[in-house]
Amino acid sequence: MRPFIKQLILRTILVPQQPAERYSNYRMAKGYRQLRVVAKRTLKDVILISAGIFSAAFGFKGFLLSNHFIDGGATGMALLLSVITKIPLYYLILLVNIPFVLLAYSTIGKQFAVKTAIAISGLALCLATVTFPNITNDNLLVAVFGGFFLGAGIGLAVRGGAVIDGTEVLAIYLSKKLGTTIGDIIILINVLIFSTAAYFLSIEVAMYSMITYLSASKTLDFLVEGLEEYIGVTIISRQYEEIRQMIINTMGRGVTVYSGKRGYGKQGEMSETDIIYTVITRLELNKLNTEIEKIAPDAFVVMSSVKDTKGGMIKKRPLAH
């Protein structure tokens, strides 16, 4: 193993509590594999978030801005304020999303908040510096395709582990405080936005903007495989104890461990195994997949949509500093 790779592994993956020569070849090989997983995942996230930024910017400048149409959520707030105040959209994208980034830091985690801040800053920079042609002035085409590209941009960013529209972060926070569903909070926010658009712009623009929102929502649905707030994850692996500790200590989530049997091979041989089950939010799915791949790349993972939860199972445990 080359010296610079060895030092990189020791600095980023392994905790250098002892001299490098004391690490076994197995430990170094495991650290190297984890480093590859992190690098591969990071590259994938950068590509997805970058594609999301350009897609959303194209939806804004190629369709929505020139026709004064808006969307729902934080992007809708920024668009509406831009139309009313004539302040450039790239300033408002940053200003409107600052509270959501801070909320994401305390609600979801530091890594997600940092990636979200970078993604939103990238979107603002793209809007300020990149020129897109005005594609059409047909209202229906603007509403449908503007929503499509905007929804695709938001969805790609979510797949990359970030958001460029912070409304969902606010909805997750308020749903815990008020005891309502996330969907109810999002609907209420959008009702307020479109009602304001009807007052300041026109009822016709507000109605077309609702089509934009529906188009964006359906595109987002398609890209992130559903708008369900929670994901139930079942994990079967020989490294179940490491995975259990990772979910508790790294993800800050609770787990349920089942004792089970698994069958494999032509003869259907049975063996005892522990089965891990946890529930996470959709925004944490990217991080969980990365952490599982670090520990057990051959783990059998089953994910299922959870419409809603009740009780303490979804609440994070406070992590030790």
KOLLUM-141253 format. One line per 8 residues: number of its first residue (from 1); for each residue x, y negated, z of N, C-alpha, C, O. Coordinates in steps of 0.02 Angstrom, whole numbers. Each point is the difference from the previous one (the first is absolute). Example, Ala and Ser with C-alpha at 12.3 -4.5 7.8 and 13.67 -1.06 7.14 Angstrom:
BEGIN
1) 660 284 390 -45 -59 0 45 -60 0 52 1 33 | -70 -54 -69 42 -59 3 -39 -55 37 25 -55 8
***
This chain:
BEGIN
1) 42 60 0 -42 -60 0 44 -62 0 48 -4 39 | -63 -45 -81 41 -59 -5 -4 -42 64 -52 -2 32 | 109 -30 -13 2 -37 63 -54 -53 6 -29 -8 54 | 16 -31 -107 -49 -54 5 -70 27 10 -41 -31 34 | 26 89 -65 -66 31 11 -5 24 71 -52 -7 33 | 107 37 -8 0 24 69 -12 -57 49 -40 8 47 | 72 -64 -56 -10 -57 44 -70 -28 -6 -30 -21 50 | 2 21 -111 -68 -24 -9 -50 43 37 -47 -25 30
9) 57 91 -33 -43 46 36 4 -13 75 -51 -2 34 | 112 -5 -8 9 -11 71 -32 -65 24 -26 -4 55 | 27 -47 -98 -27 -66 19 -76 -5 -7 -32 -35 39 | 4 70 -88 -71 -9 -14 -44 57 23 -59 -11 16 | 84 72 -14 -41 58 17 17 28 68 -43 7 43 | 108 10 -33 21 28 63 20 -56 49 22 -53 -21 | -31 67 85 20 -49 50 72 14 20 14 53 29 | 33 -97 -44 70 14 12 19 -5 74 37 -45 20
17) -61 92 20 15 1 71 66 37 14 25 -2 56 | 1 35 -106 62 36 8 41 -7 -63 -27 -20 -52 | 92 35 55 42 -8 -60 -27 39 -59 -30 53 8 | 42 -79 -70 -29 30 -60 22 72 -9 -38 41 -26 | 101 -25 47 24 67 -13 -36 53 42 5 60 -15 | -43 -81 66 -35 48 42 -67 21 -29 -30 49 24 | 6 -83 -75 -62 20 -32 13 62 -43 49 3 -37 | -94 46 42 8 61 -39 -16 -14 -73 -32 -50 -17
25) 54 96 -26 -16 -6 -72 -75 3 -11 -27 -34 -43 | -7 75 84 -73 5 -7 -34 -66 17 -45 -23 -35 | 69 -9 89 -29 -64 20 12 -54 -53 -44 -40 -15 | 104 40 -14 15 -49 -51 -40 14 -64 -23 -47 -33 | 14 111 16 -39 17 -59 -73 -20 10 -33 -24 -46 | 8 34 107 -69 -20 15 -7 -76 -4 -51 -26 -25 | 101 -10 51 -1 -73 -4 3 -24 -72 -33 -49 -18 | 72 83 -24 5 -18 -71 -67 10 -35 -20 -41 -41
33) -13 97 58 -66 12 -31 -50 -53 22 -41 -23 -41 | 43 4 104 -45 -52 24 14 -67 -34 -45 -39 -15 | 110 25 5 18 -62 -35 -26 -1 -71 -23 -52 -24 | 26 109 -10 -27 5 -68 -75 -11 0 -27 -34 -45 | -8 62 95 -72 -9 4 -17 -74 9 -45 -26 -33 | 81 -7 78 -13 -72 13 14 -41 -63 -39 -44 -18 | 95 58 -15 18 -38 -60 -51 11 -56 -20 -48 -33 | -1 110 23 -49 16 -52 -66 -34 15 -31 -28 -45
41) 8 32 108 -63 -31 19 3 -75 -7 -48 -32 -22 | 104 2 42 8 -73 -4 -3 -23 -72 -32 -50 -16 | 67 86 -29 -1 -18 -71 -71 5 -28 -22 -43 -37 | -13 97 56 -69 8 -24 -44 -56 25 -41 -27 -37 | 49 8 101 -40 -55 28 14 -66 -35 -46 -38 -14 | 110 25 0 18 -62 -34 -32 -4 -69 -25 -52 -21 | 27 108 -16 -30 2 -67 -75 -11 4 -28 -39 -39 | -6 73 85 -73 -6 7 -20 -71 20 -46 -29 -28
49) 81 1 77 -17 -68 24 14 -51 -55 -39 -47 -10 | 95 55 -26 16 -47 -55 -53 3 -55 -22 -51 -25 | 2 113 7 -53 7 -51 -65 -31 25 -37 -30 -39 | 23 39 104 -61 -30 28 1 -75 -2 -51 -32 -14 | 109 3 28 7 -73 -2 -14 -27 -70 -38 -48 -8 | 68 78 -43 -10 -25 -68 -71 12 -25 -27 -41 -37 | -3 97 58 -69 14 -21 -47 -52 31 -44 -27 -34 | 52 14 99 -43 -49 33 10 -70 -28 -48 -36 -11
57) 111 18 -2 14 -66 -28 -31 -7 -70 -25 -54 -17 | 27 108 -22 -31 -2 -67 -75 -8 6 -31 -37 -38 | 1 72 87 -72 -8 11 -18 -71 19 -51 -27 -23 | 92 -4 65 -12 -69 21 6 -48 -59 -48 -35 -16 | 108 33 -15 15 -52 -49 -26 16 -70 -12 -46 -39 | 2 110 23 -25 18 -66 -76 -2 -5 -27 -3 -55 | -7 6 114 -74 4 -2 -33 -49 49 -39 -43 -21 | 53 50 85 -42 -31 51 11 -75 8 -48 -38 2
65) 110 16 1 14 -71 15 -29 -47 -51 -31 -50 18 | 41 64 -81 -22 -46 -53 -76 -3 -5 -27 -47 -29 | -8 96 57 -73 1 -4 -33 -13 68 -61 5 7 | 102 -20 44 -25 -18 66 -39 57 33 -47 -13 39 | 64 75 -54 -31 57 32 42 19 61 60 -13 3 | -93 43 46 36 20 61 -12 75 12 -38 33 -35 | 71 -9 86 -6 69 21 -20 0 74 -8 -53 29 | 0 112 0 -13 4 71 65 1 39 54 -1 -29
73) -60 2 95 58 7 43 45 -61 3 -21 -55 -17 | 83 66 38 48 -55 7 15 -32 -67 8 -61 -4 | -3 101 -49 13 -29 -67 -58 -44 -21 9 -52 -32 | -70 73 49 -59 -41 -15 1 -66 37 -17 -52 -28 | 38 53 92 7 -62 38 50 -47 -34 -14 -60 -7 | 71 88 -12 52 -41 -32 -25 -29 -66 12 -59 -15 | -45 100 -26 -27 -24 -64 -52 -54 10 1 -51 -35 | -45 60 83 -53 -49 14 31 -66 22 -20 -54 -23
81) 67 57 69 33 -61 24 38 -34 -57 3 -62 -3 | 27 102 -42 37 -29 -56 -46 -38 -47 17 -54 -24 | -76 83 12 -48 -33 -45 -27 -64 32 -8 -50 -35 | -5 52 100 -30 -58 34 51 -56 11 -15 -58 -13 | 75 76 36 49 -50 20 51 -17 -54 36 -50 6 | -32 91 -59 49 -8 -54 72 13 24 48 -16 -36 | -40 45 95 67 20 23 21 62 -39 -41 45 -9 | 103 -41 -13 22 59 -38 -13 65 38 9 3 61
89) -29 48 -97 -19 63 30 58 33 38 -11 31 52 | 72 -39 -79 56 34 33 13 -26 71 23 38 42 | -37 -102 -29 4 -25 68 -53 31 45 13 21 56 | -73 -19 -82 -57 24 40 4 75 14 -21 23 53 | 49 16 -102 10 72 12 43 10 62 -15 44 41 | 67 -84 -35 44 6 59 -35 -22 63 1 35 51 | -34 -94 -53 -30 -28 60 -57 44 26 -6 11 61 | -37 12 -106 -58 40 21 21 66 31 -32 25 46
97) 86 4 -71 20 67 23 47 0 60 12 53 28 | 14 -111 -8 45 -1 58 -34 29 63 31 41 34 | -93 -61 -17 -31 31 59 -9 75 -6 6 36 50 | -20 -11 -110 -9 72 -10 66 38 9 1 56 25 | 54 -87 -47 66 32 9 17 5 74 23 52 23 | -35 -106 14 13 2 72 -45 51 35 22 34 46 | -84 -30 -69 -46 49 29 22 71 -17 -5 45 41 | 31 -35 -102 24 66 -20 59 21 43 9 59 15
105) 33 -107 5 58 15 42 -22 31 67 31 48 24 | -83 -76 6 -23 25 65 -48 59 -6 -4 40 46 | -32 -35 -102 -51 52 -7 28 64 -30 -16 55 22 | 57 -62 -74 24 59 -38 73 14 13 19 58 12 | 24 -109 -15 70 12 14 46 -48 -36 -21 -35 -47 | 84 33 69 48 -47 -27 17 15 -73 2 -46 -41 | 9 110 25 20 18 -68 -53 -20 -51 15 -28 -52 | -79 43 68 -55 -18 -44 -5 -76 -7 -11 -25 -55
113) 18 -11 110 -6 -73 -3 55 -30 -42 -12 -47 -39 | 74 72 45 56 -26 -39 -11 13 -75 9 -45 -41 | -30 106 24 -12 16 -70 -58 -42 -28 2 -22 -58 | -53 11 99 -56 -42 -22 22 -72 -11 -20 -31 -49 | 60 5 95 25 -69 -8 41 -7 -64 -6 -50 -36 | 48 100 22 40 -2 -62 -44 4 -61 11 -36 -49 | -62 80 51 -45 8 -57 -39 -64 -14 -7 -21 -57 | -19 -11 110 -39 -62 -9 46 -56 -25 -21 -40 -42
121) 82 36 69 47 -50 -24 18 12 -73 7 -48 -39 | 1 111 20 14 17 -69 -58 -20 -47 12 -25 -55 | -74 35 78 -58 -21 -39 -1 -76 -9 -12 -24 -55 | 25 -12 109 1 -74 -5 55 -23 -47 -10 -46 -40 | 69 78 44 55 -19 -45 -17 15 -73 15 -39 -44 | -47 96 33 -20 18 -69 -51 -49 -27 4 -20 -58 | -52 0 99 -50 -48 -22 31 -68 -15 -22 -36 -45 | 75 19 82 32 -66 -9 46 -2 -60 10 -54 -29
129) 19 110 10 54 -1 -50 -16 35 -66 30 -16 -51 | -76 64 52 -13 40 -60 -61 -28 -36 -51 -14 32 | 56 7 -97 -56 -25 -40 -37 58 -33 30 43 -32 | -96 -43 41 -42 50 -32 -49 -35 -47 -24 -54 17 | 8 83 -73 -49 -31 -46 -71 7 27 -16 48 34 | -26 -97 -51 -71 5 16 -32 48 -51 -3 -16 -59 | -20 74 81 -21 53 -45 -68 -15 -33 -7 8 -60 | -41 -29 100 -67 -11 -27 -39 -48 44 16 -9 58
137) -66 -23 -87 -45 -44 38 -70 29 6 -45 -33 26 | 36 94 -51 -65 33 8 -10 18 73 41 35 29 | -95 -60 1 -10 8 72 -1 72 22 30 18 51 | -65 25 -88 -6 70 21 68 36 -5 18 37 45 | 19 -50 -99 66 30 -8 48 -25 54 40 38 27 | -45 -102 -12 43 -28 53 -15 34 67 47 19 36 | -111 -11 -20 -20 30 64 24 72 5 27 21 51 | -39 18 -104 16 71 2 75 12 -2 27 36 43
145) 8 -65 -92 71 15 -8 44 -39 49 53 24 21 | -75 -84 -1 36 -35 53 -2 41 64 50 7 34 | -109 19 -17 -6 43 58 40 64 -6 29 24 48 | -28 4 -109 37 62 -12 75 -9 15 30 40 36 | 1 -92 -65 71 -10 10 16 -21 71 52 19 27 | -96 -58 3 11 -19 70 -6 61 46 42 9 44 | -93 31 -55 -8 61 41 57 49 -11 22 32 48 | 2 -27 -109 57 44 -14 62 -25 37 38 40 26
153) -29 -105 -24 58 -28 35 -3 14 75 50 19 30 | -109 -28 0 -8 13 71 10 75 14 32 19 49 | -60 23 -92 5 72 9 72 25 -6 21 42 39 | 16 -67 -88 70 20 -9 41 -21 61 44 37 22 | -57 -97 4 36 -23 59 -15 46 61 45 16 38 | -108 4 -31 -18 45 55 35 67 -8 24 28 49 | -20 -3 -110 37 63 -13 74 -8 18 33 49 17 | -8 -110 -21 70 -13 18 10 -16 73 56 -15 21
161) -110 18 19 7 -10 72 -7 -72 23 24 -17 53 | -57 -25 -94 -10 -70 19 -68 -22 -26 -34 38 -34 | 15 -100 50 -61 -28 -28 15 -71 -24 43 -34 28 | -78 12 -79 4 -69 -21 -66 -36 12 -9 -57 -21 | -36 91 57 -62 -30 23 -11 25 71 -11 59 12 | 16 -105 36 1 20 70 -68 11 33 -3 10 60 | -51 -12 -99 -67 6 29 -9 66 38 -31 1 52 | 58 52 -80 -9 65 31 34 4 68 -24 34 45
169) 80 -68 -38 34 -2 65 -45 -34 51 -6 24 56 | -25 -80 -75 -46 -34 45 -60 44 16 -23 0 57 | -2 37 -107 -58 43 11 16 56 49 -41 17 42 | 101 12 -47 21 52 47 3 -27 71 -22 32 47 | 50 -92 -41 6 -31 67 -69 -16 30 -13 16 58 | -31 -48 -98 -65 -19 26 -44 60 15 -40 -1 47 | 46 54 -87 -41 60 12 16 31 68 -44 27 33 | 108 -31 -12 18 26 65 -26 -44 56 -22 24 52
177) 23 -90 -64 -23 -47 51 -75 -1 7 -27 -6 55 | -9 10 -112 -73 -8 0 -37 65 0 -61 1 11 | 96 55 -23 -33 65 -1 -42 12 -62 -45 42 1 | 60 -77 -56 -36 10 -63 46 38 -49 58 12 15 | -85 6 -73 40 33 -50 40 -51 -40 -18 -59 -3 | 72 81 -27 42 -44 -41 -39 -25 -61 7 -57 -20 | -47 102 -9 -41 -19 -58 -47 -57 15 -9 -45 -41 | -22 46 101 -45 -54 19 36 -67 5 -27 -51 -22
185) 87 51 49 39 -61 7 18 -28 -69 -6 -61 -11 | 28 104 -34 19 -22 -68 -60 -30 -36 6 -51 -34 | -64 84 40 -61 -26 -32 -17 -69 27 -16 -45 -38 | 19 36 104 -16 -64 31 47 -55 -24 -23 -55 -16 | 88 70 13 48 -49 -25 -15 -21 -71 3 -59 -17 | -19 107 -25 -14 -15 -71 -65 -37 -9 -6 -41 -46 | -43 55 87 -64 -37 -3 14 -74 13 -27 -44 -34 | 69 30 84 17 -70 16 37 -33 -58 -12 -58 -16
193) 58 95 -14 40 -28 -55 -44 -16 -60 5 -55 -29 | -48 102 9 -41 -11 -59 -56 -51 12 -21 -35 -46 | -2 30 108 -49 -52 17 32 -69 -7 -30 -47 -25 | 92 41 49 37 -63 -7 12 -17 -73 -5 -58 -20 | 21 110 -20 11 -11 -72 -64 -24 -33 3 -44 -44 | -60 71 63 -64 -21 -29 -14 -73 16 -29 -36 -40 | 49 14 100 -13 -69 21 46 -50 -35 -23 -50 -26 | 88 65 24 49 -47 -27 7 4 -75 15 -50 -33
201) -24 109 4 8 8 -72 -69 3 -33 -27 -51 -21 | -1 110 17 -68 8 -25 -22 71 14 41 45 12 | -107 -34 -14 -26 67 12 24 47 -55 15 58 13 | -12 -83 -75 22 42 -56 72 23 9 16 59 -10 | 28 -105 30 70 18 12 5 50 57 39 48 -3 | -78 -58 56 0 47 57 -22 69 -22 28 50 23 | -78 -46 -67 -25 65 -23 52 35 -43 11 60 7 | 21 -98 -52 54 30 -39 59 21 45 32 51 -13
209) -20 -89 65 54 17 46 -16 65 38 46 37 17 | -110 -24 -5 -19 64 31 17 58 -47 21 54 23 | -31 -64 -88 20 51 -48 75 11 1 24 56 -3 | 13 -111 9 73 4 6 19 42 61 44 43 -4 | -77 -56 60 15 37 61 -16 74 -7 38 42 22 | -96 -26 -53 -18 70 -9 49 35 -46 19 58 12 | 3 -92 -65 49 29 -46 66 13 36 31 52 -8 | -9 -102 48 62 8 37 -5 57 51 47 39 9
217) -104 -33 24 -10 51 51 2 70 -31 31 45 28 | -65 -36 -85 0 66 -31 69 19 -27 19 58 3 | 18 -107 -28 68 14 -22 44 19 59 40 46 -4 | -48 -82 59 37 16 61 -18 70 24 44 38 21 | -108 -21 -24 -23 68 18 38 53 -40 26 48 28 | -22 -59 -92 31 49 -45 74 8 15 26 56 -1 | 9 -111 14 72 3 9 22 28 67 50 35 3 | -87 -48 49 21 24 66 -43 58 24 4 20 58
225) -44 8 -104 -40 60 14 -48 -9 58 -4 41 46 | -32 -96 -50 -54 -10 48 13 -58 46 58 -16 15 | -111 -15 8 4 -56 47 -13 22 71 -12 -42 44 | 14 108 -31 -12 24 67 52 -30 47 59 -3 -16 | -82 -17 75 45 -34 46 49 48 33 56 -19 15 | -78 80 -2 42 47 36 12 64 -41 -41 20 -40 | 99 9 52 19 62 -34 16 53 53 42 -12 44 | -74 69 -48 16 56 44 55 42 -34 -8 20 -57
233) 62 -7 93 57 35 -28 14 64 40 10 -2 60 | -10 59 -95 17 64 29 68 22 -26 11 -1 -61 | 35 19 105 69 16 -19 18 69 26 -7 14 60 | 32 28 -104 24 67 18 73 4 -20 17 -6 -59 | 26 17 108 72 3 -14 35 36 58 -23 -2 57 | 80 33 -73 41 30 53 30 -54 45 16 14 58 | -7 -73 -84 27 -55 40 -56 -40 34 2 -61 3 | -53 97 22 -59 -35 26 17 -42 62 -31 -53 10
241) 79 74 31 16 -39 60 33 -66 -19 -16 -52 30 | 61 52 -80 30 -62 -23 -52 -47 -30 1 -60 12 | -47 89 -50 -52 -41 -31 -47 -28 53 -20 -58 -4 | 4 98 54 -43 -24 55 33 -59 36 -33 -50 13 | 97 57 3 36 -55 33 3 -62 -44 -5 -56 25 | 14 66 -91 3 -56 -46 -66 -38 -1 -1 -62 2 | -55 98 -5 -66 -32 -2 -12 -40 64 -28 -55 -2 | 48 83 59 -11 -34 64 47 -60 8 -22 -54 18
249) 87 66 -30 50 -52 16 12 -49 -56 11 -60 13 | -12 83 -77 14 -45 -56 -64 -32 -26 -2 -61 -11 | -50 101 0 -63 -26 -26 -42 -32 55 -43 -43 -14 | 54 63 77 -41 -27 54 -71 26 0 -46 -34 22 | 37 96 -47 -67 30 -4 -4 61 44 50 31 18 | -111 -13 1 -12 61 37 -6 59 -47 -16 -8 -59 | 28 68 85 -5 60 -40 -40 53 38 -4 -1 61 | -25 47 -100 -31 60 27 37 59 -29 11 3 -61
257) 8 45 103 37 59 -22 -43 61 9 -23 16 55 | 11 20 -111 -38 62 0 48 59 -4 52 -4 -33 | -69 58 66 36 63 -10 -36 39 -54 -61 11 4 | 98 10 -55 -31 35 -55 44 54 -29 55 13 25 | -78 17 -79 38 50 -37 -1 -19 -73 -48 -28 -25 | 102 44 -9 3 -13 -72 19 65 -36 39 40 24 | -68 -32 -82 13 59 -41 35 -20 -64 -14 -52 -29 | 61 96 7 37 -16 -61 26 64 -30 1 52 33
265) 19 -56 -96 27 59 -34 -55 45 -27 -59 -10 14 | 80 59 -53 -49 45 -31 -37 43 51 -57 18 -11 | 91 -3 66 -31 44 50 -41 -40 51 -34 29 43 | 38 -95 -47 -38 -42 46 26 3 71 -39 1 47 | 106 1 -38 29 3 67 -22 -60 40 -3 -56 -25 | -12 68 89 -23 -53 44 55 -19 49 39 43 22 | -34 -106 -6 48 -24 49 -32 -55 41 -42 -38 -24 | 63 34 88 -26 -52 44 29 -68 -20 58 -5 -20
273) -97 -47 27 25 -67 -15 -43 -51 37 -58 13 16 | 87 -70 -3 -38 -56 28 -20 -47 -56 40 -14 -45 | -101 -11 48 -27 -44 -51 -12 -68 31 -32 -7 52 | 59 -45 -85 -4 -68 26 -55 -38 -37 -5 4 -61 | -36 -40 98 -52 -41 -30 5 -70 30 5 -8 61 | -8 -42 -104 1 -69 23 -44 -43 -46 -15 20 -56 | -6 -77 80 -40 -47 -38 37 -66 -4 20 -28 52 | -10 2 -113 35 -62 -10 -41 -46 -44 -49 22 -30
281) 68 -85 26 -33 -46 -47 31 10 -69 56 25 -7 | -92 -43 -44 23 9 -69 65 -38 -13 41 21 -40 | -31 -78 75 59 -40 -11 63 32 29 55 -20 -17 | -64 69 61 57 34 31 19 65 -37 49 32 18 | -88 -14 -68 10 64 -34 68 3 -34 33 52 2 | -11 -106 -32 64 -2 -33 57 15 48 45 39 -15 | -47 -70 74 52 10 50 0 72 26 53 30 9 | -112 -2 4 -5 68 25 30 50 -49 37 45 19
289) -53 -52 -84 27 45 -51 76 -3 -2 33 51 -8 | -6 -112 15 73 -7 0 32 35 59 50 36 -7 | -79 -45 67 28 30 60 -5 76 -2 46 35 22 | -102 -8 -47 -7 72 -6 52 28 -49 30 52 13 | -20 -87 -69 49 24 -49 71 1 27 40 42 -19 | -25 -89 64 66 0 31 11 63 41 54 30 -1 | -106 -9 38 6 56 46 -9 67 -35 41 45 8 | -95 -40 -47 -16 65 -31 -29 -12 -69 -61 -6 -7
297) 103 3 -45 -25 -13 -67 -47 54 -26 -38 -12 -47 | 40 73 76 -43 54 -23 -62 8 43 -35 50 -5 | 21 -99 49 -59 4 43 -64 1 -42 -4 -34 -51 | -45 72 74 -66 2 -33 -44 -52 34 -15 5 59 | -5 -56 -98 -36 -57 28 -67 -6 -36 -3 -2 -62 | -51 0 101 -67 -8 -28 -29 -65 26 0 -13 60 | -23 -30 -106 -28 -65 19 -74 -2 -19 -19 21 -55 | -21 -47 100 -71 -5 -14 -26 -67 24 25 -29 48
305) -75 4 -82 -29 -65 17 -42 6 63 -37 47 10 | 45 -97 34 -40 -5 61 -39 -65 -5 30 -54 -3 | -95 58 3 -41 -60 -10 9 -49 57 6 -60 -11 | -6 85 72 8 -44 57 20 42 60 -6 61 -1 | 29 -94 54 19 35 61 -30 -36 60 -19 -59 -4 | 14 95 59 -26 -30 62 43 26 57 17 58 2 | -1 -102 44 41 21 56 72 -22 -9 15 -44 -40 | 30 76 78 69 -23 3 47 35 -47 60 -14 1
313) -85 60 -43 47 40 -40 39 -40 -51 53 22 -22 | -79 -80 1 33 -39 -52 42 -56 30 35 -35 -37 | -38 26 101 37 -55 31 73 18 7 18 57 15 | 25 -105 -27 72 12 6 21 1 73 -26 -36 42 | 75 80 -29 33 -1 64 53 -53 -1 33 -10 -51 | -23 -26 106 54 -49 2 67 34 -5 14 47 38 | 29 -68 -84 64 31 -9 52 -31 46 -2 -60 15 | 47 102 9 52 -24 44 53 -38 -40 17 20 -56
321) 8 -73 83 51 -40 -35 69 22 23 50 -27 -23
***
